[in-house]
Amino acid sequence: MIYTNHKIEFDKDKCIGCQKCYKSCFVDVIRWDAENKKPVFKYVEDCEHCFYCQSVCAKDAIKVIPDYKSESLRQSFEQYR
């Protein structure tokens, strides 16, 4: 397992429940809570840091904070030598 310290900050008071973030997440990190009409960030460690959810949020309720020191963001080309 790869350890990461990725974070997604979410301001539920700013959220208007438009579902744009939920629909934009192609890796299923964001799920939809139908009862509360708000997104739920279930699998933050799987986030690809495309920042699409953040960019489609009209109310700036989402901030993606990648952990640049984590193993999942380190890239090595040693295998190609």
Buried (B, 14 or more C-beta within 10 A) or exposed (E): EEEBEBBBEBEEEEBEEBBBBBBBBEEEBBEBEEEEEBBEBEEBBEBEBEEBBBEBBEEEBBBBBBBEEBEBEEEEEEEEE
